Amino acid sequence: MRCSAYWYASRAGMLPYGINDPDDLEFLRVLGARAARLARRYGYPPWLVLEGPFRVHMWPEHVWDEVASAMACEAAGHGTWNEPAYG
């Protein structure tokens, strides 16, 4: 099943303040960017849909699981989640 970052994060309880909070929107952006990179590595074609005022990608749920798990591990090790620096 494919789903969006918002659907996945809201069902997983990852959005404490709601979609109107700028920090949650930034978190969704980072979550989505990481999921897109991983999905492309797996060879999944993009699938864009409208979600509210946004056009968003939908990826298989296991992609979101892997990305969310990696971000949680990084947050546990560093005290916060950060987008890794790419050079």
MARPA-725262 format. One record per residue: x negated, y negated, z negated of N, C-alpha, C, O in turn; residue in one letter. Coordinates in steps of 0.2 Angstrom, whole numbers, plus 5000, padded with zeros to 4 digits. Example, Ala and Ser with C-alpha at 12.3 -4.5 7.8 and 13.67 -1.06 7.14 Angstrom:
! MARPA-725262
493450284961493850224961493450164961492950174958A
493650114965493250054964493650004961493349944960S
END
This chain:
! MARPA-725262
499650065000500050005000499649945000499149934996M
499749895004499449835004499749785000500349784999R
499349734997499649684993499249624993498649624995C
499449564990499049504990498749494983498849534979S
498249454983497949434977498449414971498349434966A
498849374973499349354968499749404965499849414959Y
500049454970500449504968500049554963500249574958W
499449574965499049614961498849584955498949614949Y
498649524955498449494948498949484944498949484937A
499549464946500149454942500349514939500549524933S
500349574943500549634940500049664935500249704930R
499449644936498949674931498849624925498449644921A
499249574925499149524919498549484919498349464914G
498349464925497649434926497749354926497349314927M
498449334926498549264927498849234921499549234920L
498449214916498749194910499149124910499649124906P
499049084914499349024915499849014920500248964920Y
499849054925500349054931500049024937499448994937G
500349024942500149004949500048934949499648904954I
500348894945500248814945499648794942499448734942N
499248834939498648814935498048814940497948864944D
497648764941497148764945496548814944496348844949P
496448834938495948884937496248954939495848994942D
496848964939497149024941497149024949496949084952D
497248974952497148964959496448984962496349014967L
495948954958495248964959495049044958494749074962E
495349074953495249144952495549184958495149224960F
496149164960496449204966495949194972495949244976L
495749134973495249124979494649164979494449194984R
494349174973493749214972493949284973493549324976V
494449304969494649374970494849394977494649444979L
495149354981495349364988494749364992494649404997G
494249324991493649314995493249384994492949414999A
493149404988492849464987493149524990492849574992R
493849524989494249584992494149584999494149635002A
494149525003494049525010493449555012493349595017A
492849535008492249565010492249635009491949675014R
492449665004492449735003492949775008492749825011L
493549745009493949775014493649775021493749825025A
493249725023492949725029492449775030492249815035R
492049785024491549845024491849905025491549955028R
492449915022492849985023493149985030493350045032Y
493149935034493449935040494149915041494449935046G
494449895036495149875036495349815040494949765039Y
495749815045495949755049496249705044496649725040P
496249635045496549585041497349595043497549605048P
497649575038498449575038498649505035498649515028W
498849455038499049395035499749385034500149415039L
500049365029500749355028500849285024500349255022V
501449255024501549195021501749215014502149265013L
501449185009501649195002501749124999501249094997E
502349104998502449034996502248985002502348995007G
501848935000501548885005500948915008500648875012P
500648975006500048995008500049055013500549095013F
499549055017499449115022498949155018498349135017R
499049215016498649255012498449325016498949345019V
497949355014497749425016498049475012498149455006H
498249525014498449585010497949645012497849655017M
497749675006497249725007497549785003498049774999W
497349845004497549905000497349894993496949864991P
497849924989497749914981497049934979496849904974E
496849984981496150014979495649964980495149954976H
495649914985495149864986495249814980494749794977V
495849794978495949744973495649774966495349744962W
495849844965495549874959494849874959494549854953D
494449884964493749884964493449814963493049814959E
493749764966493549704965493649674958493249644955V
494249684955494449664949494049704943493849664939A
493849764944493449804940492749774940492449764934S
492449754946491749724946491749654943491249644939A
492349614944492349554941492349554933492049514929M
492749604931492849614923492149634920491949614915A
491749684924491149704921490649644921490249634917C
490649594926490249544926490449494921489949464917E
491049484920491349434914491049464907490849424903A
491149534907490949564900490149554899489949544893A
489749554904489049544904488849474903488249464900G
489249434905489049364905489449314901489249254901H
490049334899490449294895490949254899491449224897G
490849254906491349224910491249254917490749284918T
491749244922491649274929491349214933491549154932W
490949234937490649184942490549214949490449274949N
490649174954490549204961489749204961489349164960E
489549264964488849274964488549234970488849214975P
487949214969487549164973487349204979487049264978A
487449184985487249224991486749174995486949114996Y
486149194997485749155000485649165007485249135010G
END
